[in-house]
Amino acid sequence: MTVKGSKALESELINLKDVERPRIIAEIATARAHGDIKENAEYHAAKEEQGFIERRIKEIEAKLSRMQIIDVTKLNQDKRCVFGTTVTVMDIENDNQVIYQIVGEDEADIEQNKISCHSPIASALIGHEEGDEITVKAPKGDIVYEILKVEYI
């Protein structure tokens, strides 16, 4: 996981423990105060949300305990595509340029151009360097990209 990704998870964990958990406990107490909990929709909804929050806390704690943080700025900057690098590629067929950052599965977000290191594009990029052409197997057919720039940011 990248440094930014681990900080985002840590921030989410703090929010869940310090804000969301106390909020849902207060909601459960309020719902209980309304009387019979067997037919109390507010109570059951709050308990369900509490379960979600507690599962997410455990999931994040497990990830943080076993993850390896990679600070891309401290890697050997030999212009090769590796985990964490930001890569500018150009589609050879139509000259469209796209910038991707290769990240872990938990950080992947295509809307932010963060692609999983296990995605077809990242798999094709890893190990290659600026100036190389790569072929990505896509559902609509092979796409050939040229690697224009590799950045360690």
Protein Blocks (a to p, Z undefined) as FASTA:
>chain_A
ZZklmmmmmmmmmmmmmmmmmmmmmmmmmmmmnopfklmmklmmmmmmmmmmmmmmmmmm
mmmmmpccddfklpccehpacehiacddddfklopacddddddfklgcfknopacfkbmk
lmmmnopaehiacddddfkbpcddddfbdcdZZ
